[in-house]
Amino acid sequence: MLNNFFTENLGTIIVSAVLIVAVGLIIARLIINKKKGKHACPYCPSASTCPACKGKDGGKSCCEKNEES
């Protein structure tokens, strides 16, 4: 019965596993970039000191604020 379940759902299991691995790799890359000091606001001239770009402001980054103006 359990063997039958796996054979009937093999495609779904494989696709799910690939998606889980892909999401895990993306999250790992984001963490690595954050530890290296790379920021999510690459066009901000003061991104290294900008609290919004570092996520400490809690609001929109200065890049997003500049796009609105």
C-alpha positions in Angstrom: 0.0 0.0 0.0 2.8 2.5 0.9 4.8 1.4 -2.1 1.8 2.0 -4.3 1.5 5.6 -2.9 5.1 6.4 -3.8 4.8 5.1 -7.3 1.5 6.9 -8.0 2.9 10.2 -6.6 6.5 10.0 -7.8 6.3 13.0 -10.0 4.8 15.2 -7.3 7.4 14.0 -4.8 10.3 14.8 -7.2 9.0 18.3 -8.1 8.3 19.1 -4.4 11.9 18.0 -3.5 13.4 20.1 -6.3 11.4 23.2 -5.2 12.4 22.7 -1.5 16.0 22.5 -2.5 15.7 25.6 -4.7 14.1 27.6 -1.9 16.7 26.4 0.6 19.5 27.5 -1.7 17.9 30.9 -2.3 17.6 31.4 1.5 21.1 30.3 2.1 22.4 32.7 -0.5 20.5 35.6 1.0 22.0 34.7 4.4 25.5 34.5 3.0 25.1 37.8 1.2 23.9 39.5 4.4 26.8 38.1 6.4 29.2 39.5 3.7 27.6 42.9 4.1 25.9 43.0 0.7 22.8 44.9 0.9 19.4 44.7 -0.8 19.6 48.3 -1.9 22.5 48.3 -4.4 21.6 51.7 -6.0 21.6 53.7 -2.8 24.7 55.8 -2.5 24.7 55.6 1.2 23.5 52.0 1.6 26.2 51.0 4.0 25.0 53.6 6.5 21.4 53.9 5.6 19.1 52.4 8.3 16.3 51.9 5.8 18.6 49.9 3.5 19.8 47.8 6.4 16.2 47.0 7.4 16.5 48.9 10.8 14.1 51.6 9.7 11.2 49.2 9.3 9.9 51.3 6.5 10.7 51.6 2.9 14.4 51.8 1.8 15.7 55.1 0.6 15.8 53.6 -3.0 12.0 53.0 -2.8 11.5 56.5 -1.3 13.5 58.1 -4.2 11.5 56.2 -6.8 8.3 57.6 -5.4 9.5 61.2 -5.6 
